[in-house]
């Protein structure tokens, strides 16, 4: 089991930004109280088992982002960032 990242982990912040950008594309305003928030949380729970992306482990975030890329919701990483 992967240990949860700390909130100061830059990779975690970048992953969450990617997930939230995809959520905005899919559901519109997903901020607290936003019109798409309930749909976003239900979708996230269906895919990952949690209603908040911040509660995902590193592996959970990576898996979700891979799925979003495969579905075409978020673009693949630019060539300069590939390792």
C-alpha positions as semicolon CSV with decimal commas, in nm:
position;residue;x (nm);y (nm);z (nm)
1;X;0,000;0,000;0,000
2;X;0,133;0,342;-0,091
3;X;0,182;0,591;0,189
4;X;-0,028;0,907;0,136
5;X;0,175;1,205;0,018
6;X;0,204;1,511;0,234
7;X;0,015;1,820;0,130
8;X;0,343;1,994;0,045
9;X;0,437;1,730;-0,216
10;X;0,458;1,916;-0,552
11;X;0,366;1,599;-0,746
12;X;0,049;1,567;-0,539
13;X;-0,045;1,927;-0,612
14;X;0,014;1,883;-0,986
15;X;-0,190;1,559;-0,989
16;X;-0,480;1,724;-0,806
17;X;-0,469;2,020;-1,046
18;X;-0,493;1,780;-1,342
19;X;-0,786;1,596;-1,184
20;X;-0,966;1,919;-1,101
21;X;-0,917;2,058;-1,453
22;X;-1,069;1,739;-1,593
23;X;-1,358;1,764;-1,347
24;X;-1,425;2,122;-1,458
25;X;-1,429;2,007;-1,820
26;X;-1,674;1,728;-1,740
27;X;-1,900;1,891;-1,482
28;X;-1,849;2,268;-1,491
29;X;-1,820;2,441;-1,155
30;X;-1,705;2,175;-0,907
31;X;-1,604;2,414;-0,631
32;X;-1,781;2,371;-0,297
33;X;-2,142;2,464;-0,357
34;X;-2,090;2,464;-0,735
35;X;-2,359;2,329;-0,965
36;X;-2,148;2,032;-1,075
37;X;-2,006;1,938;-0,735
38;X;-2,250;1,656;-0,651
39;X;-2,210;1,497;-0,996
40;X;-1,831;1,525;-0,968
41;X;-1,822;1,362;-0,624
42;X;-2,053;1,079;-0,737
43;X;-1,837;1,021;-1,047
44;X;-1,515;1,024;-0,843
45;X;-1,660;0,782;-0,589
46;X;-1,777;0,548;-0,866
47;X;-1,428;0,542;-1,020
48;X;-1,209;0,551;-0,709
49;X;-1,416;0,480;-0,399
50;X;-1,361;0,829;-0,250
51;X;-1,557;1,154;-0,295
52;X;-1,251;1,381;-0,270
53;X;-0,945;1,368;-0,495
54;X;-0,739;1,489;-0,199
55;X;-0,802;1,157;-0,026
56;X;-0,654;0,952;-0,309
57;X;-0,321;0,781;-0,259
58;X;-0,042;0,847;-0,509
59;X;-0,131;0,526;-0,693
60;X;-0,498;0,625;-0,694
61;X;-0,420;0,965;-0,845
62;X;-0,195;0,811;-1,110
63;X;-0,457;0,552;-1,201
64;X;-0,731;0,816;-1,234
65;X;-0,512;1,046;-1,444
66;X;-0,420;0,756;-1,674
67;X;-0,788;0,682;-1,722
68;X;-0,862;1,048;-1,793
69;X;-0,583;1,055;-2,052
70;X;-0,706;0,733;-2,211
71;X;-1,059;0,875;-2,231
72;X;-0,921;1,196;-2,385
73;X;-1,047;1,414;-2,100
74;X;-0,699;1,550;-2,035
75;X;-0,420;1,564;-2,292
76;X;-0,116;1,343;-2,267
77;X;0,194;1,502;-2,116
78;X;0,397;1,720;-2,353
79;X;0,700;1,545;-2,500
80;X;0,936;1,760;-2,291
81;X;0,793;1,612;-1,969
82;X;0,813;1,244;-2,067
83;X;1,081;1,038;-1,904
